[in-house]
Structure formats: C-alpha cells, structure tokens
Amino acid sequence: MKYADLHIHSNYSDGVLSPSEIIHIAEQKNINTISITDHDSICSQFALKGCDTSVNIIPGVEISTICNDSELHILGYFIDINNVELNDAMNKLKHIRLDRIRQIILKLNKLSIDISLQDIECCCRDTAGRSHIAKILVEKGYVDNYKAAFTNYLIKGRPAYVERYKFNYTETLSLIRKAGGIPILAHPGKIYRNIDVEKVIKRLKDYGLYGVEVFHPSHSGMQVNKFFNLCKKYKLLVAGGSDCHGVCSNDGSNLIGQYGIDKEYLDKIVRFYNKL
C-alpha cells in the first residue's frame, strides 16, 4: 500500500464514494495522506472541513484544460479553497458543464431516448458530466454497459456528442498558483500518442507547472521510467495516485492506495509547498 494517494474522485464529480467513505477506506488501509481531486469542482473540500481523521488531507482539484487543441488535466494541490478567483472559476465551469448536459439530453431525446435533467441531478452532487449520463443510459436499459454508452452516443463523432469548453492551460496553471496551489500534470501517459509529451511538459513548465503525475494505473513501467526521468531533467516534483472513482480492481479490492507515492516524494512536495 502506498504512503500517499494524491488522485481520488468523490461523488461530488464522477466518483462513487462520498468524501467520508474515502477517508474511512484510507484509514482502514493505513494510508498517511490523500488528496480528493474532483473534476472542475472543490465542493468535496468543504465537505471535509472539520473532519476528524488520522489521515492527512491535501486540498485538491483536477481541472480539464486545452493545450494546442489537446485536452490535458492539471491537478492542483494545497489550493486555498476560499480563494475567490478559484471559486468563481469552478462555478463558471459548473454552469458550462450543466449547459452541455442539457444539450446532450436534447440530442438523446431526439433519438427517442427518455432521459431528463432530473435523472442526472439524482445521481450527481455537484459537477455533472458524461459519466452521469452513461450511468442513466445503463440503468434505463438503453445500453448494456458504461463503455457502450460512450461508444454508441457520447464520444466525438457519435450522435449525442457535445464539445465542452475548457480553460486554456495558461489560465489553469495561473489559477492554481494564484490560489496558493501546486500545479501537477495528471496522467501524461493518457495524452494522445501523436503528441510529444516532453514538449508539452517543457511548455507547461515555462508557464508554472511544478510537477508530473508519474505513478498512475494507466502508465506502463516504461512510461513511469520516462516520466520520472523527465521530472529529473526539468527539476519537477514527482506525484502519483490511483485516480480511483470508487470502482474496484479485478481482485475486488478498492483502488485507493494501490497507486501513489512513497514518503520521500510526498516530503519533497510538502517542502516545496512550504517554501512558496
């Protein structure tokens, strides 16, 4: 089990578990530190206020962004959740996401699929996304599984796809830093293969990137070595996490703590933050 898992999603975005359930699992697994990093939302951070736990909690967020027409995800650690600009930005993204959901629902309705905004609101605590629509499509029997919902209706080129607005990468990096946070490039192994990841990392560092999520379930051993060496080359922090959304791994265990970083790398992140 890893010392720190710095990439977990709660039911305030597209995760299944509540913040308190996540903490309970972390306690059971003797994980020292976690960060709940919901998509374009910091509402879970307010739910954690005053939480009595032995687990250290780093306030976090994961923001979708655009760099050269490619979607990137930027993690923000140690953010000030009371920062006005950050809260305004999250509220803006929440309303943009909701408008997108309305457009997707309209397209699905035109395909004779009975789904409403009320259906989504019943399974979403804050930030609505395509995953919530996929869940409803499965529950109502329009598709057999989550993946089919995307491949049949929700991905680019399919009949219910709607493009989503995202902040530019420079805006996102600036936003996190102004909120006192540490910007980290999430799961670079999931960036499209025709994109030069090193060039992306180098460009983002020029605008304030502080680290890279080296350890992630989607990364092969070769990718882990590559991203670790890029961190050394560009003097960036090494981060990692399970990206757990509440689903279980193949052996039936929860992913929380199965991926992450050891004390050595967490200490470096904390020391860096304390010097900001």
PyRosetta script that sets phi, psi and omega in degrees:
from pyrosetta import init, pose_from_sequence

init()
pose = pose_from_sequence("MKYADLHIHSNYSDGVLSPSEIIHIAEQKNINTISITDHDSICSQFALKGCDTSVNIIPGVEISTICNDSELHILGYFIDINNVELNDAMNKLKHIRLDRIRQIILKLNKLSIDISLQDIECCCRDTAGRSHIAKILVEKGYVDNYKAAFTNYLIKGRPAYVERYKFNYTETLSLIRKAGGIPILAHPGKIYRNIDVEKVIKRLKDYGLYGVEVFHPSHSGMQVNKFFNLCKKYKLLVAGGSDCHGVCSNDGSNLIGQYGIDKEYLDKIVRFYNKL")
pose.set_psi(1, 136.9)
pose.set_omega(1, -177.3)
pose.set_phi(2, -76.5)
pose.set_psi(2, 153.0)
pose.set_omega(2, -179.9)
pose.set_phi(3, -67.8)
pose.set_psi(3, -39.1)
pose.set_omega(3, -178.3)
pose.set_phi(4, -139.6)
pose.set_psi(4, 134.5)
pose.set_omega(4, 175.1)
pose.set_phi(5, -116.5)
pose.set_psi(5, 108.1)
pose.set_omega(5, -171.5)
pose.set_phi(6, -107.1)
pose.set_psi(6, 29.3)
pose.set_omega(6, 178.3)
pose.set_phi(7, -155.3)
pose.set_psi(7, 91.1)
pose.set_omega(7, -178.1)
pose.set_phi(8, -135.6)
pose.set_psi(8, 141.4)
pose.set_omega(8, 178.5)
pose.set_phi(9, -112.4)
pose.set_psi(9, 139.1)
pose.set_omega(9, 179.0)
pose.set_phi(10, -106.9)
pose.set_psi(10, -178.4)
pose.set_omega(10, 179.1)
pose.set_phi(11, -77.2)
pose.set_psi(11, 8.4)
pose.set_omega(11, 170.4)
pose.set_phi(12, -83.1)
pose.set_psi(12, -11.0)
pose.set_omega(12, 169.1)
pose.set_phi(13, -128.8)
pose.set_psi(13, -114.5)
pose.set_omega(13, -176.3)
pose.set_phi(14, -108.2)
pose.set_psi(14, 20.2)
pose.set_omega(14, 175.0)
pose.set_phi(15, -88.2)
pose.set_psi(15, 170.8)
pose.set_omega(15, -179.0)
pose.set_phi(16, -100.0)
pose.set_psi(16, -35.1)
pose.set_omega(16, -173.8)
pose.set_phi(17, -85.2)
pose.set_psi(17, 146.9)
pose.set_omega(17, 173.3)
pose.set_phi(18, -77.3)
pose.set_psi(18, 160.7)
pose.set_omega(18, 176.9)
pose.set_phi(19, -54.3)
pose.set_psi(19, -41.1)
pose.set_omega(19, -179.3)
pose.set_phi(20, -67.0)
pose.set_psi(20, -35.0)
pose.set_omega(20, 177.0)
pose.set_phi(21, -67.3)
pose.set_psi(21, -39.3)
pose.set_omega(21, 177.6)
pose.set_phi(22, -61.2)
pose.set_psi(22, -45.2)
pose.set_omega(22, 179.4)
pose.set_phi(23, -63.1)
pose.set_psi(23, -41.7)
pose.set_omega(23, 180.0)
pose.set_phi(24, -60.2)
pose.set_psi(24, -43.2)
pose.set_omega(24, 179.0)
pose.set_phi(25, -65.3)
pose.set_psi(25, -42.0)
pose.set_omega(25, 179.1)
pose.set_phi(26, -62.0)
pose.set_psi(26, -38.8)
pose.set_omega(26, 177.2)
pose.set_phi(27, -64.0)
pose.set_psi(27, -45.2)
pose.set_omega(27, -179.5)
pose.set_phi(28, -61.7)
pose.set_psi(28, -33.7)
pose.set_omega(28, -178.0)
pose.set_phi(29, -91.9)
pose.set_psi(29, 3.9)
pose.set_omega(29, 179.9)
pose.set_phi(30, 56.6)
pose.set_psi(30, 39.8)
pose.set_omega(30, 175.8)
pose.set_phi(31, -82.4)
pose.set_psi(31, 132.0)
pose.set_omega(31, -175.3)
pose.set_phi(32, -73.0)
pose.set_psi(32, -44.4)
pose.set_omega(32, -171.1)
pose.set_phi(33, -140.7)
pose.set_psi(33, 139.7)
pose.set_omega(33, 174.5)
pose.set_phi(34, -133.6)
pose.set_psi(34, 163.0)
pose.set_omega(34, 168.7)
pose.set_phi(35, -137.3)
pose.set_psi(35, 123.6)
pose.set_omega(35, 174.3)
pose.set_phi(36, -89.0)
pose.set_psi(36, 117.5)
pose.set_omega(36, -170.7)
pose.set_phi(37, -122.2)
pose.set_psi(37, 75.7)
pose.set_omega(37, -177.5)
pose.set_phi(38, -72.7)
pose.set_psi(38, 153.1)
pose.set_omega(38, -179.4)
pose.set_phi(39, -68.4)
pose.set_psi(39, 119.3)
pose.set_omega(39, 172.8)
pose.set_phi(40, 50.5)
pose.set_psi(40, 34.2)
pose.set_omega(40, -177.8)
pose.set_phi(41, -153.9)
pose.set_psi(41, 139.8)
pose.set_omega(41, 174.4)
pose.set_phi(42, -119.4)
pose.set_psi(42, 14.3)
pose.set_omega(42, -177.9)
pose.set_phi(43, -61.1)
pose.set_psi(43, -34.6)
pose.set_omega(43, 179.6)
pose.set_phi(44, -63.4)
pose.set_psi(44, -27.9)
pose.set_omega(44, -179.5)
pose.set_phi(45, -65.9)
pose.set_psi(45, -36.3)
pose.set_omega(45, 177.6)
pose.set_phi(46, -71.0)
pose.set_psi(46, -33.0)
pose.set_omega(46, 177.6)
pose.set_phi(47, -66.8)
pose.set_psi(47, -23.0)
pose.set_omega(47, -178.8)
pose.set_phi(48, -86.2)
pose.set_psi(48, -10.1)
pose.set_omega(48, -177.6)
pose.set_phi(49, -59.6)
pose.set_psi(49, 131.0)
pose.set_omega(49, 178.5)
pose.set_phi(50, 76.3)
pose.set_psi(50, 10.1)
pose.set_omega(50, -179.3)
pose.set_phi(51, -68.7)
pose.set_psi(51, 127.8)
pose.set_omega(51, -179.7)
pose.set_phi(52, -91.4)
pose.set_psi(52, 102.8)
pose.set_omega(52, -176.8)
pose.set_phi(53, -151.8)
pose.set_psi(53, 154.6)
pose.set_omega(53, 175.7)
pose.set_phi(54, -83.3)
pose.set_psi(54, -10.5)
pose.set_omega(54, -178.2)
pose.set_phi(55, -82.1)
pose.set_psi(55, 131.6)
pose.set_omega(55, 173.8)
pose.set_phi(56, -75.4)
pose.set_psi(56, 132.9)
pose.set_omega(56, -177.2)
pose.set_phi(57, -118.1)
pose.set_psi(57, 119.8)
pose.set_omega(57, 176.2)
pose.set_phi(58, -95.6)
pose.set_psi(58, 120.1)
pose.set_omega(58, 177.6)
pose.set_phi(59, -59.0)
pose.set_psi(59, 131.8)
pose.set_omega(59, -174.7)
pose.set_phi(60, -145.3)
pose.set_psi(60, 169.9)
pose.set_omega(60, 177.8)
pose.set_phi(61, -159.3)
pose.set_psi(61, 156.1)
pose.set_omega(61, 172.3)
pose.set_phi(62, -126.4)
pose.set_psi(62, 117.8)
pose.set_omega(62, -174.9)
pose.set_phi(63, -111.0)
pose.set_psi(63, 127.7)
pose.set_omega(63, 176.1)
pose.set_phi(64, -76.9)
pose.set_psi(64, 137.8)
pose.set_omega(64, -176.1)
pose.set_phi(65, -146.4)
pose.set_psi(65, 168.6)
pose.set_omega(65, -178.2)
pose.set_phi(66, -118.4)
pose.set_psi(66, 134.7)
pose.set_omega(66, 174.8)
pose.set_phi(67, -138.5)
pose.set_psi(67, 113.0)
pose.set_omega(67, -179.1)
pose.set_phi(68, 53.1)
pose.set_psi(68, 46.2)
pose.set_omega(68, 177.8)
pose.set_phi(69, 69.4)
pose.set_psi(69, 6.9)
pose.set_omega(69, 176.4)
pose.set_phi(70, -109.1)
pose.set_psi(70, 140.8)
pose.set_omega(70, 178.8)
pose.set_phi(71, -81.8)
pose.set_psi(71, 129.3)
pose.set_omega(71, 174.6)
pose.set_phi(72, -123.1)
pose.set_psi(72, 156.4)
pose.set_omega(72, 173.9)
pose.set_phi(73, -116.9)
pose.set_psi(73, 130.4)
pose.set_omega(73, -180.0)
pose.set_phi(74, -114.0)
pose.set_psi(74, 123.2)
pose.set_omega(74, 174.6)
pose.set_phi(75, -86.1)
pose.set_psi(75, 142.9)
pose.set_omega(75, 175.3)
pose.set_phi(76, -122.9)
pose.set_psi(76, 118.6)
pose.set_omega(76, 179.6)
pose.set_phi(77, -106.0)
pose.set_psi(77, 150.0)
pose.set_omega(77, 178.6)
pose.set_phi(78, 61.6)
pose.set_psi(78, 30.5)
pose.set_omega(78, 179.0)
pose.set_phi(79, -69.5)
pose.set_psi(79, 148.1)
pose.set_omega(79, 172.6)
pose.set_phi(80, -83.7)
pose.set_psi(80, 107.1)
pose.set_omega(80, -173.6)
pose.set_phi(81, -71.4)
pose.set_psi(81, -9.2)
pose.set_omega(81, 177.1)
pose.set_phi(82, -97.1)
pose.set_psi(82, 1.6)
pose.set_omega(82, 179.0)
pose.set_phi(83, -62.5)
pose.set_psi(83, 125.4)
pose.set_omega(83, -173.8)
pose.set_phi(84, -63.3)
pose.set_psi(84, -45.0)
pose.set_omega(84, -177.9)
pose.set_phi(85, -63.7)
pose.set_psi(85, -39.7)
pose.set_omega(85, 178.3)
pose.set_phi(86, -64.5)
pose.set_psi(86, -45.7)
pose.set_omega(86, 179.1)
pose.set_phi(87, -63.2)
pose.set_psi(87, -40.6)
pose.set_omega(87, 178.0)
pose.set_phi(88, -62.1)
pose.set_psi(88, -41.9)
pose.set_omega(88, -179.6)
pose.set_phi(89, -65.3)
pose.set_psi(89, -42.5)
pose.set_omega(89, 179.6)
pose.set_phi(90, -65.5)
pose.set_psi(90, -38.6)
pose.set_omega(90, 177.2)
pose.set_phi(91, -65.2)
pose.set_psi(91, -39.2)
pose.set_omega(91, 177.5)
pose.set_phi(92, -61.2)
pose.set_psi(92, -46.6)
pose.set_omega(92, -179.7)
pose.set_phi(93, -65.4)
pose.set_psi(93, -35.9)
pose.set_omega(93, 178.6)
pose.set_phi(94, -61.1)
pose.set_psi(94, -45.2)
pose.set_omega(94, -178.9)
pose.set_phi(95, -70.5)
pose.set_psi(95, -34.8)
pose.set_omega(95, 176.7)
pose.set_phi(96, -65.7)
pose.set_psi(96, -42.5)
pose.set_omega(96, 178.0)
pose.set_phi(97, -62.0)
pose.set_psi(97, -42.3)
pose.set_omega(97, -178.7)
pose.set_phi(98, -64.5)
pose.set_psi(98, -40.0)
pose.set_omega(98, 177.5)
pose.set_phi(99, -64.0)
pose.set_psi(99, -38.1)
pose.set_omega(99, 177.1)
pose.set_phi(100, -63.9)
pose.set_psi(100, -41.4)
pose.set_omega(100, 177.9)
pose.set_phi(101, -59.3)
pose.set_psi(101, -42.2)
pose.set_omega(101, 178.3)
pose.set_phi(102, -60.5)
pose.set_psi(102, -41.0)
pose.set_omega(102, -179.7)
pose.set_phi(103, -67.0)
pose.set_psi(103, -40.3)
pose.set_omega(103, 178.6)
pose.set_phi(104, -64.6)
pose.set_psi(104, -44.3)
pose.set_omega(104, 179.2)
pose.set_phi(105, -59.7)
pose.set_psi(105, -42.1)
pose.set_omega(105, 178.6)
pose.set_phi(106, -60.1)
pose.set_psi(106, -42.6)
pose.set_omega(106, 178.6)
pose.set_phi(107, -65.2)
pose.set_psi(107, -40.6)
pose.set_omega(107, 179.2)
pose.set_phi(108, -67.0)
pose.set_psi(108, -40.0)
pose.set_omega(108, 177.7)
pose.set_phi(109, -59.5)
pose.set_psi(109, -37.1)
pose.set_omega(109, 179.0)
pose.set_phi(110, -68.7)
pose.set_psi(110, -17.5)
pose.set_omega(110, 175.8)
pose.set_phi(111, -94.7)
pose.set_psi(111, 14.2)
pose.set_omega(111, 179.4)
pose.set_phi(112, 67.1)
pose.set_psi(112, 30.0)
pose.set_omega(112, 175.9)
pose.set_phi(113, -100.8)
pose.set_psi(113, 122.9)
pose.set_omega(113, -175.2)
pose.set_phi(114, -86.6)
pose.set_psi(114, 95.3)
pose.set_omega(114, 178.0)
pose.set_phi(115, -143.9)
pose.set_psi(115, 142.6)
pose.set_omega(115, -176.4)
pose.set_phi(116, -132.3)
pose.set_psi(116, 167.7)
pose.set_omega(116, 176.9)
pose.set_phi(117, -63.4)
pose.set_psi(117, -32.5)
pose.set_omega(117, 178.6)
pose.set_phi(118, -63.1)
pose.set_psi(118, -36.0)
pose.set_omega(118, 176.4)
pose.set_phi(119, -59.1)
pose.set_psi(119, -42.8)
pose.set_omega(119, -178.4)
pose.set_phi(120, -68.8)
pose.set_psi(120, -43.1)
pose.set_omega(120, -178.0)
pose.set_phi(121, -61.9)
pose.set_psi(121, -27.6)
pose.set_omega(121, -179.8)
pose.set_phi(122, -71.1)
pose.set_psi(122, -23.7)
pose.set_omega(122, -176.7)
pose.set_phi(123, -116.9)
pose.set_psi(123, 10.9)
pose.set_omega(123, -176.9)
pose.set_phi(124, -131.9)
pose.set_psi(124, 124.6)
pose.set_omega(124, -177.6)
pose.set_phi(125, -86.3)
pose.set_psi(125, -28.3)
pose.set_omega(125, -178.5)
pose.set_phi(126, -148.4)
pose.set_psi(126, -77.2)
pose.set_omega(126, -172.6)
pose.set_phi(127, -90.8)
pose.set_psi(127, 111.5)
pose.set_omega(127, -178.7)
pose.set_phi(128, -84.5)
pose.set_psi(128, 143.2)
pose.set_omega(128, 179.4)
pose.set_phi(129, -148.3)
pose.set_psi(129, -178.8)
pose.set_omega(129, -178.9)
pose.set_phi(130, -61.8)
pose.set_psi(130, -28.5)
pose.set_omega(130, -179.4)
pose.set_phi(131, -61.7)
pose.set_psi(131, -34.1)
pose.set_omega(131, 179.0)
pose.set_phi(132, -69.4)
pose.set_psi(132, -38.1)
pose.set_omega(132, 176.2)
pose.set_phi(133, -65.1)
pose.set_psi(133, -42.6)
pose.set_omega(133, 178.5)
pose.set_phi(134, -58.3)
pose.set_psi(134, -42.4)
pose.set_omega(134, 179.4)
pose.set_phi(135, -60.1)
pose.set_psi(135, -43.8)
pose.set_omega(135, -180.0)
pose.set_phi(136, -67.0)
pose.set_psi(136, -39.6)
pose.set_omega(136, 179.3)
pose.set_phi(137, -61.5)
pose.set_psi(137, -37.1)
pose.set_omega(137, 177.1)
pose.set_phi(138, -69.7)
pose.set_psi(138, -46.7)
pose.set_omega(138, -177.2)
pose.set_phi(139, -61.7)
pose.set_psi(139, -33.9)
pose.set_omega(139, -178.5)
pose.set_phi(140, -89.2)
pose.set_psi(140, 0.2)
pose.set_omega(140, 173.7)
pose.set_phi(141, 82.9)
pose.set_psi(141, 14.4)
pose.set_omega(141, 179.1)
pose.set_phi(142, -78.3)
pose.set_psi(142, -24.2)
pose.set_omega(142, 175.0)
pose.set_phi(143, -139.0)
pose.set_psi(143, 162.3)
pose.set_omega(143, -177.8)
pose.set_phi(144, -82.0)
pose.set_psi(144, -29.3)
pose.set_omega(144, -176.8)
pose.set_phi(145, -154.0)
pose.set_psi(145, 172.5)
pose.set_omega(145, -177.1)
pose.set_phi(146, -58.0)
pose.set_psi(146, -45.7)
pose.set_omega(146, -178.3)
pose.set_phi(147, -61.9)
pose.set_psi(147, -40.4)
pose.set_omega(147, -179.8)
pose.set_phi(148, -63.9)
pose.set_psi(148, -33.3)
pose.set_omega(148, 177.8)
pose.set_phi(149, -60.2)
pose.set_psi(149, -40.8)
pose.set_omega(149, 179.7)
pose.set_phi(150, -73.0)
pose.set_psi(150, -49.0)
pose.set_omega(150, -175.6)
pose.set_phi(151, -68.2)
pose.set_psi(151, -28.6)
pose.set_omega(151, -179.8)
pose.set_phi(152, -86.4)
pose.set_psi(152, -31.3)
pose.set_omega(152, -171.2)
pose.set_phi(153, -132.7)
pose.set_psi(153, -36.0)
pose.set_omega(153, -159.5)
pose.set_phi(154, -105.2)
pose.set_psi(154, -15.2)
pose.set_omega(154, 179.6)
pose.set_phi(155, -86.2)
pose.set_psi(155, 165.5)
pose.set_omega(155, -178.0)
pose.set_phi(156, -56.5)
pose.set_psi(156, 131.5)
pose.set_omega(156, -178.9)
pose.set_phi(157, 96.7)
pose.set_psi(157, -11.4)
pose.set_omega(157, 178.4)
pose.set_phi(158, -96.3)
pose.set_psi(158, 162.7)
pose.set_omega(158, -166.2)
pose.set_phi(159, -64.9)
pose.set_psi(159, -21.7)
pose.set_omega(159, -178.1)
pose.set_phi(160, -110.2)
pose.set_psi(160, 13.9)
pose.set_omega(160, -178.4)
pose.set_phi(161, -72.6)
pose.set_psi(161, 138.1)
pose.set_omega(161, 173.8)
pose.set_phi(162, -135.0)
pose.set_psi(162, 127.4)
pose.set_omega(162, 178.7)
pose.set_phi(163, -63.4)
pose.set_psi(163, 143.8)
pose.set_omega(163, -180.0)
pose.set_phi(164, -111.3)
pose.set_psi(164, 135.6)
pose.set_omega(164, 176.2)
pose.set_phi(165, -67.1)
pose.set_psi(165, 138.7)
pose.set_omega(165, 176.5)
pose.set_phi(166, -137.1)
pose.set_psi(166, 150.5)
pose.set_omega(166, 175.0)
pose.set_phi(167, -67.5)
pose.set_psi(167, 151.7)
pose.set_omega(167, 170.0)
pose.set_phi(168, -67.5)
pose.set_psi(168, 151.1)
pose.set_omega(168, -176.4)
pose.set_phi(169, -60.3)
pose.set_psi(169, -33.1)
pose.set_omega(169, 179.4)
pose.set_phi(170, -68.6)
pose.set_psi(170, -38.2)
pose.set_omega(170, 177.0)
pose.set_phi(171, -62.7)
pose.set_psi(171, -43.7)
pose.set_omega(171, -176.7)
pose.set_phi(172, -66.0)
pose.set_psi(172, -46.7)
pose.set_omega(172, 179.2)
pose.set_phi(173, -61.1)
pose.set_psi(173, -42.5)
pose.set_omega(173, 179.2)
pose.set_phi(174, -65.2)
pose.set_psi(174, -41.2)
pose.set_omega(174, -179.1)
pose.set_phi(175, -60.0)
pose.set_psi(175, -47.5)
pose.set_omega(175, -179.2)
pose.set_phi(176, -64.4)
pose.set_psi(176, -43.8)
pose.set_omega(176, -178.5)
pose.set_phi(177, -67.2)
pose.set_psi(177, -39.8)
pose.set_omega(177, 177.7)
pose.set_phi(178, -64.5)
pose.set_psi(178, -25.6)
pose.set_omega(178, 176.8)
pose.set_phi(179, -87.9)
pose.set_psi(179, 13.4)
pose.set_omega(179, 177.3)
pose.set_phi(180, 77.9)
pose.set_psi(180, 13.2)
pose.set_omega(180, -173.8)
pose.set_phi(181, -96.8)
pose.set_psi(181, 174.3)
pose.set_omega(181, 178.5)
pose.set_phi(182, -110.1)
pose.set_psi(182, 111.1)
pose.set_omega(182, 179.7)
pose.set_phi(183, -79.6)
pose.set_psi(183, 130.8)
pose.set_omega(183, -178.2)
pose.set_phi(184, -129.0)
pose.set_psi(184, 131.0)
pose.set_omega(184, 175.6)
pose.set_phi(185, -72.6)
pose.set_psi(185, 120.2)
pose.set_omega(185, -178.9)
pose.set_phi(186, -80.7)
pose.set_psi(186, 145.1)
pose.set_omega(186, 173.6)
pose.set_phi(187, 24.6)
pose.set_psi(187, 68.0)
pose.set_omega(187, -179.6)
pose.set_phi(188, -61.1)
pose.set_psi(188, -19.3)
pose.set_omega(188, 177.9)
pose.set_phi(189, -68.3)
pose.set_psi(189, -14.6)
pose.set_omega(189, 179.8)
pose.set_phi(190, -93.5)
pose.set_psi(190, -0.9)
pose.set_omega(190, 174.7)
pose.set_phi(191, -70.4)
pose.set_psi(191, 144.8)
pose.set_omega(191, -176.7)
pose.set_phi(192, -50.3)
pose.set_psi(192, 140.7)
pose.set_omega(192, -172.2)
pose.set_phi(193, -64.1)
pose.set_psi(193, -25.0)
pose.set_omega(193, -178.6)
pose.set_phi(194, -83.3)
pose.set_psi(194, 3.1)
pose.set_omega(194, 178.1)
pose.set_phi(195, -97.4)
pose.set_psi(195, 134.3)
pose.set_omega(195, 176.9)
pose.set_phi(196, -78.6)
pose.set_psi(196, 103.2)
pose.set_omega(196, -175.8)
pose.set_phi(197, -61.5)
pose.set_psi(197, -37.6)
pose.set_omega(197, 180.0)
pose.set_phi(198, -62.1)
pose.set_psi(198, -40.3)
pose.set_omega(198, 178.1)
pose.set_phi(199, -64.8)
pose.set_psi(199, -38.2)
pose.set_omega(199, 177.9)
pose.set_phi(200, -62.9)
pose.set_psi(200, -48.3)
pose.set_omega(200, -179.5)
pose.set_phi(201, -61.4)
pose.set_psi(201, -43.3)
pose.set_omega(201, -179.9)
pose.set_phi(202, -62.8)
pose.set_psi(202, -43.0)
pose.set_omega(202, 180.0)
pose.set_phi(203, -65.4)
pose.set_psi(203, -45.2)
pose.set_omega(203, -179.7)
pose.set_phi(204, -63.6)
pose.set_psi(204, -36.1)
pose.set_omega(204, 178.0)
pose.set_phi(205, -62.6)
pose.set_psi(205, -37.2)
pose.set_omega(205, 178.1)
pose.set_phi(206, -59.9)
pose.set_psi(206, -24.1)
pose.set_omega(206, -178.3)
pose.set_phi(207, -108.7)
pose.set_psi(207, 13.4)
pose.set_omega(207, 171.6)
pose.set_phi(208, 111.7)
pose.set_psi(208, 14.1)
pose.set_omega(208, 174.0)
pose.set_phi(209, -69.2)
pose.set_psi(209, 136.1)
pose.set_omega(209, -177.8)
pose.set_phi(210, -109.0)
pose.set_psi(210, -13.3)
pose.set_omega(210, -177.2)
pose.set_phi(211, -170.0)
pose.set_psi(211, 176.9)
pose.set_omega(211, -177.5)
pose.set_phi(212, -134.2)
pose.set_psi(212, 138.6)
pose.set_omega(212, 174.0)
pose.set_phi(213, -77.7)
pose.set_psi(213, 93.7)
pose.set_omega(213, -176.5)
pose.set_phi(214, -76.3)
pose.set_psi(214, -43.5)
pose.set_omega(214, -175.1)
pose.set_phi(215, -98.8)
pose.set_psi(215, 117.0)
pose.set_omega(215, -176.6)
pose.set_phi(216, -154.8)
pose.set_psi(216, 145.5)
pose.set_omega(216, -177.7)
pose.set_phi(217, -58.9)
pose.set_psi(217, -23.4)
pose.set_omega(217, -179.2)
pose.set_phi(218, -83.1)
pose.set_psi(218, -9.2)
pose.set_omega(218, -175.4)
pose.set_phi(219, -89.2)
pose.set_psi(219, 132.1)
pose.set_omega(219, 173.2)
pose.set_phi(220, -76.2)
pose.set_psi(220, 168.1)
pose.set_omega(220, 177.0)
pose.set_phi(221, -59.1)
pose.set_psi(221, -38.3)
pose.set_omega(221, 178.8)
pose.set_phi(222, -64.7)
pose.set_psi(222, -40.6)
pose.set_omega(222, 179.0)
pose.set_phi(223, -67.5)
pose.set_psi(223, -40.3)
pose.set_omega(223, 178.0)
pose.set_phi(224, -58.0)
pose.set_psi(224, -45.7)
pose.set_omega(224, 178.7)
pose.set_phi(225, -62.6)
pose.set_psi(225, -41.2)
pose.set_omega(225, -179.4)
pose.set_phi(226, -63.1)
pose.set_psi(226, -48.2)
pose.set_omega(226, -177.0)
pose.set_phi(227, -70.9)
pose.set_psi(227, -33.6)
pose.set_omega(227, 176.6)
pose.set_phi(228, -62.9)
pose.set_psi(228, -43.9)
pose.set_omega(228, 179.7)
pose.set_phi(229, -67.3)
pose.set_psi(229, -33.5)
pose.set_omega(229, 176.5)
pose.set_phi(230, -67.4)
pose.set_psi(230, -34.6)
pose.set_omega(230, 176.4)
pose.set_phi(231, -64.8)
pose.set_psi(231, -41.4)
pose.set_omega(231, 177.5)
pose.set_phi(232, -64.9)
pose.set_psi(232, -44.0)
pose.set_omega(232, -177.5)
pose.set_phi(233, -61.5)
pose.set_psi(233, -42.3)
pose.set_omega(233, -174.8)
pose.set_phi(234, -104.5)
pose.set_psi(234, 11.3)
pose.set_omega(234, 176.4)
pose.set_phi(235, 55.2)
pose.set_psi(235, 54.7)
pose.set_omega(235, -179.5)
pose.set_phi(236, -113.0)
pose.set_psi(236, 154.0)
pose.set_omega(236, 177.7)
pose.set_phi(237, -70.2)
pose.set_psi(237, 146.8)
pose.set_omega(237, 176.8)
pose.set_phi(238, -99.2)
pose.set_psi(238, 123.1)
pose.set_omega(238, 179.0)
pose.set_phi(239, -124.9)
pose.set_psi(239, 172.7)
pose.set_omega(239, 179.4)
pose.set_phi(240, -175.0)
pose.set_psi(240, 155.5)
pose.set_omega(240, 178.4)
pose.set_phi(241, -171.0)
pose.set_psi(241, 170.5)
pose.set_omega(241, -174.4)
pose.set_phi(242, -81.8)
pose.set_psi(242, -19.7)
pose.set_omega(242, -173.2)
pose.set_phi(243, 56.0)
pose.set_psi(243, 35.3)
pose.set_omega(243, -176.2)
pose.set_phi(244, -69.0)
pose.set_psi(244, 131.4)
pose.set_omega(244, 175.8)
pose.set_phi(245, -110.1)
pose.set_psi(245, 8.0)
pose.set_omega(245, 177.4)
pose.set_phi(246, 106.0)
pose.set_psi(246, -14.6)
pose.set_omega(246, 178.7)
pose.set_phi(247, -78.4)
pose.set_psi(247, 160.5)
pose.set_omega(247, -176.9)
pose.set_phi(248, -95.5)
pose.set_psi(248, 156.7)
pose.set_omega(248, 175.2)
pose.set_phi(249, -78.6)
pose.set_psi(249, 179.2)
pose.set_omega(249, -173.9)
pose.set_phi(250, -60.0)
pose.set_psi(250, -28.6)
pose.set_omega(250, -178.9)
pose.set_phi(251, -88.7)
pose.set_psi(251, 6.3)
pose.set_omega(251, 176.5)
pose.set_phi(252, 90.4)
pose.set_psi(252, -3.2)
pose.set_omega(252, -179.7)
pose.set_phi(253, -91.0)
pose.set_psi(253, 155.2)
pose.set_omega(253, 178.9)
pose.set_phi(254, -75.2)
pose.set_psi(254, 145.3)
pose.set_omega(254, -175.9)
pose.set_phi(255, -73.1)
pose.set_psi(255, -17.6)
pose.set_omega(255, -176.5)
pose.set_phi(256, -55.5)
pose.set_psi(256, 124.3)
pose.set_omega(256, 178.5)
pose.set_phi(257, 86.1)
pose.set_psi(257, -9.3)
pose.set_omega(257, 178.9)
pose.set_phi(258, -76.3)
pose.set_psi(258, -22.1)
pose.set_omega(258, 174.3)
pose.set_phi(259, -130.7)
pose.set_psi(259, 148.7)
pose.set_omega(259, -179.3)
pose.set_phi(260, 159.9)
pose.set_psi(260, -149.7)
pose.set_omega(260, -178.5)
pose.set_phi(261, -131.0)
pose.set_psi(261, 159.3)
pose.set_omega(261, 177.3)
pose.set_phi(262, -85.8)
pose.set_psi(262, 173.5)
pose.set_omega(262, -176.2)
pose.set_phi(263, -56.8)
pose.set_psi(263, -37.6)
pose.set_omega(263, -177.9)
pose.set_phi(264, -56.4)
pose.set_psi(264, -46.6)
pose.set_omega(264, -176.8)
pose.set_phi(265, -76.5)
pose.set_psi(265, -34.7)
pose.set_omega(265, 176.8)
pose.set_phi(266, -64.6)
pose.set_psi(266, -42.6)
pose.set_omega(266, 179.6)
pose.set_phi(267, -59.3)
pose.set_psi(267, -37.6)
pose.set_omega(267, 178.8)
pose.set_phi(268, -65.7)
pose.set_psi(268, -39.6)
pose.set_omega(268, 178.4)
pose.set_phi(269, -64.8)
pose.set_psi(269, -44.6)
pose.set_omega(269, -178.9)
pose.set_phi(270, -64.8)
pose.set_psi(270, -43.3)
pose.set_omega(270, 178.8)
pose.set_phi(271, -62.5)
pose.set_psi(271, -40.7)
pose.set_omega(271, 178.7)
pose.set_phi(272, -61.8)
pose.set_psi(272, -44.8)
pose.set_omega(272, -179.7)
pose.set_phi(273, -61.9)
pose.set_psi(273, -41.8)
pose.set_omega(273, -177.8)
pose.set_phi(274, -66.2)
pose.set_psi(274, -18.9)
pose.set_omega(274, 178.9)
pose.set_phi(275, -91.2)
pose.set_psi(275, -9.6)
pose.set_omega(275, -178.8)
pose.set_phi(276, -65.9)
pose.dump_pdb("model.pdb")
